[in-house]
Amino acid sequence: MLDLIELERTEQHYGEELLESMEQEAQRLIAEMLKATGWSEKDLGQHRKGDPQKVRIAAKLRKQTTVGWKWIAEKLLMGHWRSAANAVRLQP
């Protein structure tokens, strides 16, 4: 059902459904980007909170989805959401 919502959003689709759909999309992007780097979700805990790879993933998530900084920081194990946001803002 969430995939269908993503295809055709209307005024009948409310906040919770859209949020779940966007989180599903963000999870898919994380999985794709981790696979491209050769990492697994378990590897996220083995790297620094501000690891450049995590920062690139976070930046792409913010650009391509509407998930918030708190969600991103939690999923990527980046510590406090402000630290994650600042790391993305300061990346070259």
N, C-alpha and C positions, 0 to 999 in steps of 0.2 A: 504494500500500500504506500509506503514511504517513497518508493521509486516513482509511483504514479503521481504523487503530489509534486515531485520535482519536475515532472514533465509538464504539468498543467496546473499552475497555481491560479486560484480564483478567490473571490471574496469569501467563499465557504471554508477556505483553509485558514485556520486560526493559529495563533502564536505557538501553542505547544506542538502542533503537527509540523509547522514550518521549522521550529527549533530542532525537533528530532530529525527532520530531513536534512537540515544543514549540518548537524553533528554527524550524521551518517556520511555525508559528502566529505566532511573534514577528516573523518576516520579513514575513508578510502584514500584521500590524498596523502595522509600520513603513511599509510601502508605502502603506497606507490613510491614515495620519496625515500622511505627507509630501505625498500628493496633496491632502489637505484644506488644507494650508498653502500649496500651490503650489510646494513644493520638490521637487527630485529628489535621489537619493542623492549626486550630484555636489555639490549645494548644501551638504551637511553640512560639507564641508571649507572652505566659504567663510564660515561663521559661527563665532563664539566657542565654545570648549569648553563654557562654561556658559550658552549662549544659552537664554533662557526657553522657546523652542519645543522645543529638545532636552531640556530638563529635564522639560517636560510629557510628551514622548514616553517618556522613561525612566521616569517615574512610572507611566504607564499600562502599560508593559511589565511592571514589577515587580508591579503590581496584578493583571494579567490573565494572566500567564504565570509559569513557574518558571525562566526563564533567569536566570543570575547577573549580578552587577554587572560582572564582567570582560567578559562577552559584550556586555552593553548598552553599556558604555563604548567598546569596540572598534568596534561596529557604528555607533554614533552619533558617533564621533570626538570623545569627550568627555575624552580624556586618561586619567589614572589612575582606576581603578574607585572608589577612595575619594573622589575629587573628585566623581564622578558621584553617588555615594550621598549625600554631604553636600549637594550642590546640590538634590537631591530632598528631602532631610530639611528643608532650610532654606527651601524655597519657601513663599510665603504661602498 
